[in-house]
Amino acid sequence: MADVRLGSGESFESLLRRFNKRVQEARILAEVRRRRFYEKPSEERKKKEAAKRRKSSR
């Protein structure tokens, strides 16, 4: 979970920028997109295997 605290004299815009950066570093949105729809375990395995093949062919 991304947690940011407002520093003294810090603007809301800079706080929001820090929050967005933390969310991206934690890959929260990517995880949400990945879990948006249920994926059967067999489909998940097939995707992983395809990704391995793509990665190793480079």
mmCIF file as Biopython writes it, N, C-alpha, C and O atoms, coordinates in Angstrom:
data_model
#
loop_
_atom_site.group_PDB
_atom_site.id
_atom_site.type_symbol
_atom_site.label_atom_id
_atom_site.label_alt_id
_atom_site.label_comp_id
_atom_site.label_asym_id
_atom_site.label_entity_id
_atom_site.label_seq_id
_atom_site.pdbx_PDB_ins_code
_atom_site.Cartn_x
_atom_site.Cartn_y
_atom_site.Cartn_z
_atom_site.occupancy
_atom_site.B_iso_or_equiv
_atom_site.auth_seq_id
_atom_site.auth_asym_id
_atom_site.pdbx_PDB_model_num
ATOM 1   N N  . MET A ? 1  ? 0.835   -1.171  0.000   1.0 0.0 1  A 1 
ATOM 2   C CA . MET A ? 1  ? 0.000   0.000   0.000   1.0 0.0 1  A 1 
ATOM 3   C C  . MET A ? 1  ? 0.884   1.239   0.000   1.0 0.0 1  A 1 
ATOM 4   O O  . MET A ? 1  ? 1.815   1.344   0.798   1.0 0.0 1  A 1 
ATOM 5   N N  . ALA A ? 2  ? 0.595   2.162   -0.883  1.0 0.0 2  A 1 
ATOM 6   C CA . ALA A ? 2  ? 1.368   3.392   -0.988  1.0 0.0 2  A 1 
ATOM 7   C C  . ALA A ? 2  ? 0.915   4.362   0.098   1.0 0.0 2  A 1 
ATOM 8   O O  . ALA A ? 2  ? -0.270  4.671   0.216   1.0 0.0 2  A 1 
ATOM 9   N N  . ASP A ? 3  ? 1.865   4.833   0.879   1.0 0.0 3  A 1 
ATOM 10  C CA . ASP A ? 3  ? 1.548   5.734   1.973   1.0 0.0 3  A 1 
ATOM 11  C C  . ASP A ? 3  ? 2.427   6.966   1.866   1.0 0.0 3  A 1 
ATOM 12  O O  . ASP A ? 3  ? 3.652   6.853   1.819   1.0 0.0 3  A 1 
ATOM 13  N N  . VAL A ? 4  ? 1.812   8.147   1.826   1.0 0.0 4  A 1 
ATOM 14  C CA . VAL A ? 4  ? 2.561   9.400   1.813   1.0 0.0 4  A 1 
ATOM 15  C C  . VAL A ? 4  ? 1.978   10.318  2.873   1.0 0.0 4  A 1 
ATOM 16  O O  . VAL A ? 4  ? 0.773   10.310  3.128   1.0 0.0 4  A 1 
ATOM 17  N N  . ARG A ? 5  ? 2.833   11.096  3.477   1.0 0.0 5  A 1 
ATOM 18  C CA . ARG A ? 5  ? 2.399   12.058  4.498   1.0 0.0 5  A 1 
ATOM 19  C C  . ARG A ? 5  ? 2.770   13.467  4.018   1.0 0.0 5  A 1 
ATOM 20  O O  . ARG A ? 5  ? 3.820   13.687  3.413   1.0 0.0 5  A 1 
ATOM 21  N N  . LEU A ? 6  ? 1.890   14.386  4.304   1.0 0.0 6  A 1 
ATOM 22  C CA . LEU A ? 6  ? 2.090   15.775  3.901   1.0 0.0 6  A 1 
ATOM 23  C C  . LEU A ? 6  ? 3.171   16.403  4.769   1.0 0.0 6  A 1 
ATOM 24  O O  . LEU A ? 6  ? 3.056   16.445  5.994   1.0 0.0 6  A 1 
ATOM 25  N N  . GLY A ? 7  ? 4.226   16.892  4.114   1.0 0.0 7  A 1 
ATOM 26  C CA . GLY A ? 7  ? 5.294   17.559  4.842   1.0 0.0 7  A 1 
ATOM 27  C C  . GLY A ? 7  ? 4.916   18.999  5.137   1.0 0.0 7  A 1 
ATOM 28  O O  . GLY A ? 7  ? 3.988   19.537  4.534   1.0 0.0 7  A 1 
ATOM 29  N N  . SER A ? 8  ? 5.626   19.620  6.056   1.0 0.0 8  A 1 
ATOM 30  C CA . SER A ? 8  ? 5.305   21.011  6.394   1.0 0.0 8  A 1 
ATOM 31  C C  . SER A ? 8  ? 5.676   21.907  5.218   1.0 0.0 8  A 1 
ATOM 32  O O  . SER A ? 8  ? 6.794   21.842  4.708   1.0 0.0 8  A 1 
ATOM 33  N N  . GLY A ? 9  ? 4.746   22.729  4.797   1.0 0.0 9  A 1 
ATOM 34  C CA . GLY A ? 9  ? 4.973   23.642  3.694   1.0 0.0 9  A 1 
ATOM 35  C C  . GLY A ? 9  ? 4.928   22.984  2.323   1.0 0.0 9  A 1 
ATOM 36  O O  . GLY A ? 9  ? 5.291   23.612  1.328   1.0 0.0 9  A 1 
ATOM 37  N N  . GLU A ? 10 ? 4.492   21.740  2.252   1.0 0.0 10 A 1 
ATOM 38  C CA . GLU A ? 10 ? 4.438   21.029  0.975   1.0 0.0 10 A 1 
ATOM 39  C C  . GLU A ? 10 ? 3.077   21.251  0.317   1.0 0.0 10 A 1 
ATOM 40  O O  . GLU A ? 10 ? 2.043   21.219  0.984   1.0 0.0 10 A 1 
ATOM 41  N N  . SER A ? 11 ? 3.090   21.473  -0.973  1.0 0.0 11 A 1 
ATOM 42  C CA . SER A ? 11 ? 1.837   21.707  -1.683  1.0 0.0 11 A 1 
ATOM 43  C C  . SER A ? 11 ? 1.142   20.377  -1.978  1.0 0.0 11 A 1 
ATOM 44  O O  . SER A ? 11 ? 1.762   19.313  -1.974  1.0 0.0 11 A 1 
ATOM 45  N N  . PHE A ? 12 ? -0.150  20.473  -2.232  1.0 0.0 12 A 1 
ATOM 46  C CA . PHE A ? 12 ? -0.926  19.286  -2.549  1.0 0.0 12 A 1 
ATOM 47  C C  . PHE A ? 12 ? -0.447  18.662  -3.854  1.0 0.0 12 A 1 
ATOM 48  O O  . PHE A ? 12 ? -0.436  17.439  -3.993  1.0 0.0 12 A 1 
ATOM 49  N N  . GLU A ? 13 ? -0.047  19.507  -4.818  1.0 0.0 13 A 1 
ATOM 50  C CA . GLU A ? 13 ? 0.418   18.989  -6.110  1.0 0.0 13 A 1 
ATOM 51  C C  . GLU A ? 13 ? 1.664   18.128  -5.956  1.0 0.0 13 A 1 
ATOM 52  O O  . GLU A ? 13 ? 1.768   17.075  -6.584  1.0 0.0 13 A 1 
ATOM 53  N N  . SER A ? 14 ? 2.611   18.562  -5.127  1.0 0.0 14 A 1 
ATOM 54  C CA . SER A ? 14 ? 3.831   17.767  -4.938  1.0 0.0 14 A 1 
ATOM 55  C C  . SER A ? 14 ? 3.516   16.483  -4.166  1.0 0.0 14 A 1 
ATOM 56  O O  . SER A ? 14 ? 4.119   15.439  -4.414  1.0 0.0 14 A 1 
ATOM 57  N N  . LEU A ? 15 ? 2.570   16.566  -3.232  1.0 0.0 15 A 1 
ATOM 58  C CA . LEU A ? 15 ? 2.140   15.369  -2.512  1.0 0.0 15 A 1 
ATOM 59  C C  . LEU A ? 15 ? 1.517   14.364  -3.475  1.0 0.0 15 A 1 
ATOM 60  O O  . LEU A ? 15 ? 1.802   13.169  -3.405  1.0 0.0 15 A 1 
ATOM 61  N N  . LEU A ? 16 ? 0.672   14.853  -4.369  1.0 0.0 16 A 1 
ATOM 62  C CA . LEU A ? 16 ? 0.031   13.988  -5.348  1.0 0.0 16 A 1 
ATOM 63  C C  . LEU A ? 16 ? 1.065   13.364  -6.290  1.0 0.0 16 A 1 
ATOM 64  O O  . LEU A ? 16 ? 0.955   12.190  -6.642  1.0 0.0 16 A 1 
ATOM 65  N N  . ARG A ? 17 ? 2.061   14.143  -6.695  1.0 0.0 17 A 1 
ATOM 66  C CA . ARG A ? 17 ? 3.130   13.615  -7.550  1.0 0.0 17 A 1 
ATOM 67  C C  . ARG A ? 17 ? 3.890   12.501  -6.848  1.0 0.0 17 A 1 
ATOM 68  O O  . ARG A ? 17 ? 4.184   11.469  -7.453  1.0 0.0 17 A 1 
ATOM 69  N N  . ARG A ? 18 ? 4.214   12.705  -5.559  1.0 0.0 18 A 1 
ATOM 70  C CA . ARG A ? 18 ? 4.909   11.667  -4.790  1.0 0.0 18 A 1 
ATOM 71  C C  . ARG A ? 18 ? 4.059   10.420  -4.654  1.0 0.0 18 A 1 
ATOM 72  O O  . ARG A ? 18 ? 4.561   9.302   -4.758  1.0 0.0 18 A 1 
ATOM 73  N N  . PHE A ? 19 ? 2.770   10.614  -4.420  1.0 0.0 19 A 1 
ATOM 74  C CA . PHE A ? 19 ? 1.864   9.473   -4.295  1.0 0.0 19 A 1 
ATOM 75  C C  . PHE A ? 19 ? 1.818   8.676   -5.597  1.0 0.0 19 A 1 
ATOM 76  O O  . PHE A ? 19 ? 1.930   7.450   -5.581  1.0 0.0 19 A 1 
ATOM 77  N N  . ASN A ? 20 ? 1.653   9.367   -6.717  1.0 0.0 20 A 1 
ATOM 78  C CA . ASN A ? 20 ? 1.609   8.678   -8.011  1.0 0.0 20 A 1 
ATOM 79  C C  . ASN A ? 20 ? 2.900   7.916   -8.274  1.0 0.0 20 A 1 
ATOM 80  O O  . ASN A ? 20 ? 2.871   6.807   -8.810  1.0 0.0 20 A 1 
ATOM 81  N N  . LYS A ? 21 ? 4.020   8.499   -7.904  1.0 0.0 21 A 1 
ATOM 82  C CA . LYS A ? 21 ? 5.308   7.820   -8.103  1.0 0.0 21 A 1 
ATOM 83  C C  . LYS A ? 21 ? 5.384   6.548   -7.248  1.0 0.0 21 A 1 
ATOM 84  O O  . LYS A ? 21 ? 5.852   5.509   -7.714  1.0 0.0 21 A 1 
ATOM 85  N N  . ARG A ? 22 ? 4.924   6.639   -6.004  1.0 0.0 22 A 1 
ATOM 86  C CA . ARG A ? 22 ? 4.934   5.460   -5.124  1.0 0.0 22 A 1 
ATOM 87  C C  . ARG A ? 22 ? 4.015   4.363   -5.660  1.0 0.0 22 A 1 
ATOM 88  O O  . ARG A ? 22 ? 4.351   3.180   -5.598  1.0 0.0 22 A 1 
ATOM 89  N N  . VAL A ? 23 ? 2.863   4.757   -6.182  1.0 0.0 23 A 1 
ATOM 90  C CA . VAL A ? 23 ? 1.921   3.778   -6.741  1.0 0.0 23 A 1 
ATOM 91  C C  . VAL A ? 23 ? 2.563   3.070   -7.926  1.0 0.0 23 A 1 
ATOM 92  O O  . VAL A ? 23 ? 2.442   1.852   -8.060  1.0 0.0 23 A 1 
ATOM 93  N N  . GLN A ? 24 ? 3.242   3.820   -8.784  1.0 0.0 24 A 1 
ATOM 94  C CA . GLN A ? 24 ? 3.897   3.205   -9.938  1.0 0.0 24 A 1 
ATOM 95  C C  . GLN A ? 24 ? 5.034   2.295   -9.501  1.0 0.0 24 A 1 
ATOM 96  O O  . GLN A ? 24 ? 5.206   1.216   -10.068 1.0 0.0 24 A 1 
ATOM 97  N N  . GLU A ? 25 ? 5.810   2.703   -8.507  1.0 0.0 25 A 1 
ATOM 98  C CA . GLU A ? 25 ? 6.916   1.875   -8.028  1.0 0.0 25 A 1 
ATOM 99  C C  . GLU A ? 25 ? 6.402   0.565   -7.422  1.0 0.0 25 A 1 
ATOM 100 O O  . GLU A ? 25 ? 7.031   -0.483  -7.565  1.0 0.0 25 A 1 
ATOM 101 N N  . ALA A ? 26 ? 5.264   0.636   -6.753  1.0 0.0 26 A 1 
ATOM 102 C CA . ALA A ? 26 ? 4.697   -0.562  -6.130  1.0 0.0 26 A 1 
ATOM 103 C C  . ALA A ? 26 ? 3.934   -1.415  -7.143  1.0 0.0 26 A 1 
ATOM 104 O O  . ALA A ? 26 ? 3.495   -2.516  -6.810  1.0 0.0 26 A 1 
ATOM 105 N N  . ARG A ? 27 ? 3.770   -0.926  -8.366  1.0 0.0 27 A 1 
ATOM 106 C CA . ARG A ? 27 ? 3.078   -1.632  -9.453  1.0 0.0 27 A 1 
ATOM 107 C C  . ARG A ? 27 ? 1.648   -2.012  -9.060  1.0 0.0 27 A 1 
ATOM 108 O O  . ARG A ? 27 ? 1.165   -3.088  -9.411  1.0 0.0 27 A 1 
ATOM 109 N N  . ILE A ? 28 ? 0.985   -1.124  -8.335  1.0 0.0 28 A 1 
ATOM 110 C CA . ILE A ? 28 ? -0.377  -1.371  -7.860  1.0 0.0 28 A 1 
ATOM 111 C C  . ILE A ? 28 ? -1.359  -1.394  -9.020  1.0 0.0 28 A 1 
ATOM 112 O O  . ILE A ? 28 ? -2.194  -2.295  -9.107  1.0 0.0 28 A 1 
ATOM 113 N N  . LEU A ? 29 ? -1.269  -0.409  -9.915  1.0 0.0 29 A 1 
ATOM 114 C CA . LEU A ? 29 ? -2.220  -0.350  -11.026 1.0 0.0 29 A 1 
ATOM 115 C C  . LEU A ? 29 ? -2.059  -1.524  -11.980 1.0 0.0 29 A 1 
ATOM 116 O O  . LEU A ? 29 ? -3.043  -2.026  -12.522 1.0 0.0 29 A 1 
ATOM 117 N N  . ALA A ? 30 ? -0.830  -1.962  -12.186 1.0 0.0 30 A 1 
ATOM 118 C CA . ALA A ? 30 ? -0.604  -3.121  -13.047 1.0 0.0 30 A 1 
ATOM 119 C C  . ALA A ? 30 ? -1.266  -4.360  -12.457 1.0 0.0 30 A 1 
ATOM 120 O O  . ALA A ? 30 ? -1.846  -5.173  -13.178 1.0 0.0 30 A 1 
ATOM 121 N N  . GLU A ? 31 ? -1.170  -4.492  -11.141 1.0 0.0 31 A 1 
ATOM 122 C CA . GLU A ? 31 ? -1.790  -5.631  -10.466 1.0 0.0 31 A 1 
ATOM 123 C C  . GLU A ? 31 ? -3.309  -5.564  -10.562 1.0 0.0 31 A 1 
ATOM 124 O O  . GLU A ? 31 ? -3.969  -6.585  -10.757 1.0 0.0 31 A 1 
ATOM 125 N N  . VAL A ? 32 ? -3.859  -4.368  -10.426 1.0 0.0 32 A 1 
ATOM 126 C CA . VAL A ? 32 ? -5.316  -4.198  -10.537 1.0 0.0 32 A 1 
ATOM 127 C C  . VAL A ? 32 ? -5.780  -4.578  -11.936 1.0 0.0 32 A 1 
ATOM 128 O O  . VAL A ? 32 ? -6.781  -5.277  -12.092 1.0 0.0 32 A 1 
ATOM 129 N N  . ARG A ? 33 ? -5.059  -4.123  -12.948 1.0 0.0 33 A 1 
ATOM 130 C CA . ARG A ? 33 ? -5.429  -4.468  -14.332 1.0 0.0 33 A 1 
ATOM 131 C C  . ARG A ? 33 ? -5.343  -5.966  -14.559 1.0 0.0 33 A 1 
ATOM 132 O O  . ARG A ? 33 ? -6.196  -6.549  -15.228 1.0 0.0 33 A 1 
ATOM 133 N N  . ARG A ? 34 ? -4.311  -6.590  -14.001 1.0 0.0 34 A 1 
ATOM 134 C CA . ARG A ? 34 ? -4.124  -8.031  -14.188 1.0 0.0 34 A 1 
ATOM 135 C C  . ARG A ? 34 ? -5.253  -8.819  -13.530 1.0 0.0 34 A 1 
ATOM 136 O O  . ARG A ? 34 ? -5.668  -9.853  -14.052 1.0 0.0 34 A 1 
ATOM 137 N N  . ARG A ? 35 ? -5.744  -8.350  -12.411 1.0 0.0 35 A 1 
ATOM 138 C CA . ARG A ? 35 ? -6.780  -9.070  -11.670 1.0 0.0 35 A 1 
ATOM 139 C C  . ARG A ? 35 ? -8.185  -8.605  -12.014 1.0 0.0 35 A 1 
ATOM 140 O O  . ARG A ? 35 ? -9.139  -8.990  -11.338 1.0 0.0 35 A 1 
ATOM 141 N N  . ARG A ? 36 ? -8.333  -7.799  -13.034 1.0 0.0 36 A 1 
ATOM 142 C CA . ARG A ? 36 ? -9.640  -7.249  -13.372 1.0 0.0 36 A 1 
ATOM 143 C C  . ARG A ? 36 ? -10.652 -8.338  -13.700 1.0 0.0 36 A 1 
ATOM 144 O O  . ARG A ? 36 ? -11.815 -8.250  -13.305 1.0 0.0 36 A 1 
ATOM 145 N N  . PHE A ? 37 ? -10.208 -9.370  -14.426 1.0 0.0 37 A 1 
ATOM 146 C CA . PHE A ? 37 ? -11.072 -10.484 -14.791 1.0 0.0 37 A 1 
ATOM 147 C C  . PHE A ? 37 ? -10.438 -11.771 -14.287 1.0 0.0 37 A 1 
ATOM 148 O O  . PHE A ? 37 ? -9.215  -11.892 -14.232 1.0 0.0 37 A 1 
ATOM 149 N N  . TYR A ? 38 ? -11.275 -12.723 -13.923 1.0 0.0 38 A 1 
ATOM 150 C CA . TYR A ? 38 ? -10.765 -14.005 -13.455 1.0 0.0 38 A 1 
ATOM 151 C C  . TYR A ? 38 ? -10.105 -14.741 -14.608 1.0 0.0 38 A 1 
ATOM 152 O O  . TYR A ? 38 ? -10.616 -14.769 -15.728 1.0 0.0 38 A 1 
ATOM 153 N N  . GLU A ? 39 ? -8.979  -15.326 -14.313 1.0 0.0 39 A 1 
ATOM 154 C CA . GLU A ? 39 ? -8.251  -16.089 -15.314 1.0 0.0 39 A 1 
ATOM 155 C C  . GLU A ? 39 ? -8.039  -17.497 -14.765 1.0 0.0 39 A 1 
ATOM 156 O O  . GLU A ? 39 ? -7.504  -17.677 -13.671 1.0 0.0 39 A 1 
ATOM 157 N N  . LYS A ? 40 ? -8.461  -18.476 -15.530 1.0 0.0 40 A 1 
ATOM 158 C CA . LYS A ? 40 ? -8.299  -19.856 -15.095 1.0 0.0 40 A 1 
ATOM 159 C C  . LYS A ? 40 ? -6.811  -20.172 -14.925 1.0 0.0 40 A 1 
ATOM 160 O O  . LYS A ? 40 ? -5.974  -19.623 -15.640 1.0 0.0 40 A 1 
ATOM 161 N N  . PRO A ? 41 ? -6.486  -21.049 -13.986 1.0 0.0 41 A 1 
ATOM 162 C CA . PRO A ? 41 ? -5.078  -21.394 -13.775 1.0 0.0 41 A 1 
ATOM 163 C C  . PRO A ? 41 ? -4.397  -21.924 -15.039 1.0 0.0 41 A 1 
ATOM 164 O O  . PRO A ? 41 ? -3.217  -21.653 -15.264 1.0 0.0 41 A 1 
ATOM 165 N N  . SER A ? 42 ? -5.127  -22.672 -15.860 1.0 0.0 42 A 1 
ATOM 166 C CA . SER A ? 42 ? -4.514  -23.187 -17.086 1.0 0.0 42 A 1 
ATOM 167 C C  . SER A ? 42 ? -4.184  -22.041 -18.042 1.0 0.0 42 A 1 
ATOM 168 O O  . SER A ? 42 ? -3.144  -22.070 -18.699 1.0 0.0 42 A 1 
ATOM 169 N N  . GLU A ? 43 ? -5.053  -21.034 -18.128 1.0 0.0 43 A 1 
ATOM 170 C CA . GLU A ? 43 ? -4.777  -19.879 -18.993 1.0 0.0 43 A 1 
ATOM 171 C C  . GLU A ? 43 ? -3.576  -19.094 -18.469 1.0 0.0 43 A 1 
ATOM 172 O O  . GLU A ? 43 ? -2.753  -18.601 -19.240 1.0 0.0 43 A 1 
ATOM 173 N N  . GLU A ? 44 ? -3.495  -18.989 -17.142 1.0 0.0 44 A 1 
ATOM 174 C CA . GLU A ? 44 ? -2.378  -18.276 -16.535 1.0 0.0 44 A 1 
ATOM 175 C C  . GLU A ? 44 ? -1.053  -18.968 -16.856 1.0 0.0 44 A 1 
ATOM 176 O O  . GLU A ? 44 ? -0.060  -18.315 -17.178 1.0 0.0 44 A 1 
ATOM 177 N N  . ARG A ? 45 ? -1.053  -20.306 -16.764 1.0 0.0 45 A 1 
ATOM 178 C CA . ARG A ? 45 ? 0.157   -21.065 -17.090 1.0 0.0 45 A 1 
ATOM 179 C C  . ARG A ? 45 ? 0.546   -20.869 -18.545 1.0 0.0 45 A 1 
ATOM 180 O O  . ARG A ? 45 ? 1.722   -20.683 -18.856 1.0 0.0 45 A 1 
ATOM 181 N N  . LYS A ? 46 ? -0.450  -20.910 -19.450 1.0 0.0 46 A 1 
ATOM 182 C CA . LYS A ? 46 ? -0.161  -20.725 -20.874 1.0 0.0 46 A 1 
ATOM 183 C C  . LYS A ? 46 ? 0.454   -19.355 -21.137 1.0 0.0 46 A 1 
ATOM 184 O O  . LYS A ? 46 ? 1.388   -19.232 -21.930 1.0 0.0 46 A 1 
ATOM 185 N N  . LYS A ? 47 ? -0.065  -18.332 -20.477 1.0 0.0 47 A 1 
ATOM 186 C CA . LYS A ? 47 ? 0.492   -16.983 -20.657 1.0 0.0 47 A 1 
ATOM 187 C C  . LYS A ? 47 ? 1.925   -16.915 -20.151 1.0 0.0 47 A 1 
ATOM 188 O O  . LYS A ? 47 ? 2.780   -16.300 -20.789 1.0 0.0 47 A 1 
ATOM 189 N N  . LYS A ? 48 ? 2.195   -17.544 -19.006 1.0 0.0 48 A 1 
ATOM 190 C CA . LYS A ? 48 ? 3.547   -17.536 -18.459 1.0 0.0 48 A 1 
ATOM 191 C C  . LYS A ? 48 ? 4.519   -18.247 -19.393 1.0 0.0 48 A 1 
ATOM 192 O O  . LYS A ? 48 ? 5.626   -17.765 -19.632 1.0 0.0 48 A 1 
ATOM 193 N N  . GLU A ? 49 ? 4.100   -19.397 -19.918 1.0 0.0 49 A 1 
ATOM 194 C CA . GLU A ? 49 ? 4.957   -20.150 -20.836 1.0 0.0 49 A 1 
ATOM 195 C C  . GLU A ? 49 ? 5.232   -19.342 -22.104 1.0 0.0 49 A 1 
ATOM 196 O O  . GLU A ? 49 ? 6.363   -19.323 -22.591 1.0 0.0 49 A 1 
ATOM 197 N N  . ALA A ? 50 ? 4.213   -18.679 -22.638 1.0 0.0 50 A 1 
ATOM 198 C CA . ALA A ? 50 ? 4.381   -17.859 -23.838 1.0 0.0 50 A 1 
ATOM 199 C C  . ALA A ? 50 ? 5.354   -16.711 -23.556 1.0 0.0 50 A 1 
ATOM 200 O O  . ALA A ? 50 ? 6.193   -16.384 -24.395 1.0 0.0 50 A 1 
ATOM 201 N N  . ALA A ? 51 ? 5.238   -16.109 -22.386 1.0 0.0 51 A 1 
ATOM 202 C CA . ALA A ? 51 ? 6.143   -15.015 -22.022 1.0 0.0 51 A 1 
ATOM 203 C C  . ALA A ? 51 ? 7.586   -15.526 -21.898 1.0 0.0 51 A 1 
ATOM 204 O O  . ALA A ? 51 ? 8.527   -14.843 -22.299 1.0 0.0 51 A 1 
ATOM 205 N N  . LYS A ? 52 ? 7.748   -16.722 -21.344 1.0 0.0 52 A 1 
ATOM 206 C CA . LYS A ? 52 ? 9.096   -17.307 -21.246 1.0 0.0 52 A 1 
ATOM 207 C C  . LYS A ? 52 ? 9.687   -17.521 -22.632 1.0 0.0 52 A 1 
ATOM 208 O O  . LYS A ? 52 ? 10.850  -17.204 -22.880 1.0 0.0 52 A 1 
ATOM 209 N N  . ARG A ? 53 ? 8.867   -18.067 -23.538 1.0 0.0 53 A 1 
ATOM 210 C CA . ARG A ? 53 ? 9.342   -18.309 -24.902 1.0 0.0 53 A 1 
ATOM 211 C C  . ARG A ? 53 ? 9.731   -16.997 -25.590 1.0 0.0 53 A 1 
ATOM 212 O O  . ARG A ? 53 ? 10.760  -16.920 -26.261 1.0 0.0 53 A 1 
ATOM 213 N N  . ARG A ? 54 ? 8.897   -15.970 -25.418 1.0 0.0 54 A 1 
ATOM 214 C CA . ARG A ? 54 ? 9.206   -14.675 -26.022 1.0 0.0 54 A 1 
ATOM 215 C C  . ARG A ? 54 ? 10.497  -14.102 -25.463 1.0 0.0 54 A 1 
ATOM 216 O O  . ARG A ? 54 ? 11.324  -13.569 -26.202 1.0 0.0 54 A 1 
ATOM 217 N N  . LYS A ? 55 ? 10.663  -14.217 -24.150 1.0 0.0 55 A 1 
ATOM 218 C CA . LYS A ? 55 ? 11.842  -13.656 -23.492 1.0 0.0 55 A 1 
ATOM 219 C C  . LYS A ? 55 ? 13.126  -14.392 -23.882 1.0 0.0 55 A 1 
ATOM 220 O O  . LYS A ? 55 ? 14.171  -13.770 -24.070 1.0 0.0 55 A 1 
ATOM 221 N N  . SER A ? 56 ? 13.041  -15.706 -24.000 1.0 0.0 56 A 1 
ATOM 222 C CA . SER A ? 56 ? 14.236  -16.493 -24.316 1.0 0.0 56 A 1 
ATOM 223 C C  . SER A ? 56 ? 14.618  -16.407 -25.786 1.0 0.0 56 A 1 
ATOM 224 O O  . SER A ? 56 ? 15.763  -16.696 -26.136 1.0 0.0 56 A 1 
ATOM 225 N N  . SER A ? 57 ? 13.700  -16.021 -26.647 1.0 0.0 57 A 1 
ATOM 226 C CA . SER A ? 57 ? 14.011  -15.953 -28.073 1.0 0.0 57 A 1 
ATOM 227 C C  . SER A ? 57 ? 14.752  -14.676 -28.446 1.0 0.0 57 A 1 
ATOM 228 O O  . SER A ? 57 ? 15.214  -14.546 -29.579 1.0 0.0 57 A 1 
ATOM 229 N N  . ARG A ? 58 ? 14.871  -13.757 -27.542 1.0 0.0 58 A 1 
ATOM 230 C CA . ARG A ? 58 ? 15.561  -12.482 -27.823 1.0 0.0 58 A 1 
ATOM 231 C C  . ARG A ? 58 ? 17.031  -12.627 -27.864 1.0 0.0 58 A 1 
ATOM 232 O O  . ARG A ? 58 ? 17.742  -11.648 -28.089 1.0 0.0 58 A 1 
#
